[in-house]
Amino acid sequence: MSSQLKGPLQSSEYFRNLKILHYALMIGGLLVSLIIYYVSGGGSDDTPEHLSYLTTVGIIIAFGGVFFSAYIYKSKTLALREVKDLEIKLQQYHSTSITSWAVLQFAILANLIFFFLALNDLLFFIALFLIGLLFLKRPSRSRCADSLSLNKQEIQIINDPDSIVLKGK
């Protein structure tokens, strides 16, 4: 998948596309959670002895997912603050957001798989907690403006739904 968005895109289309991707990941995670819970017959607190390590691995992956998701987002958006061209900022913000969400999605899916194997409710609830965090990372114009430290003119451009934010090639 190319990190380049095809233009021209208006501000409203740009943020609608980001929201669609975000909600697709979030709803997909919820649906997979429900399916796995139903197929597994629910969990229990009695994890088989030979699978008890999966709980520890799931917790480590969850912490790692939260940390690396935040690290990727923060480090890349800090670097984008120095870029002068709004179009480049928004293209890179798009791929940064998706990468950050994908890291969290990996942690969600890993915990759901471990739950399915070990039938430990803790892993299922960790996955639900991570889905909640993913929900909190939903895209918005204000989050974009804050993360990229946009100036007043750039904020006016992204807040105007009809303004062209990506001209394309």
Sequence and secondary structure as in RCSB ss.txt:
>XXXX:A:sequence
MSSQLKGPLQSSEYFRNLKILHYALMIGGLLVSLIIYYVSGGGSDDTPEHLSYLTTVGIIIAFGGVFFSAYIYKS
KTLALREVKDLEIKLQQYHSTSITSWAVLQFAILANLIFFFLALNDLLFFIALFLIGLLFLKRPSRSRCADSLSL
NKQEIQIINDPDSIVLKGK
>XXXX:A:secstr
  S   S EEHHHHHHHHHHHHHHHHHHHHHHHHHHHHHHT  BS   GGGTHHHHHHHHHHHHHHHHHHHHHHH
HHHHHTT   HHHHHHHHHHHHHHHHHHHHHHHHHHHHHHHHH BHHHHHHHHHHHHHHHHT   HHHHHHHHT 
 HHHHHHHHSTTSEEE   
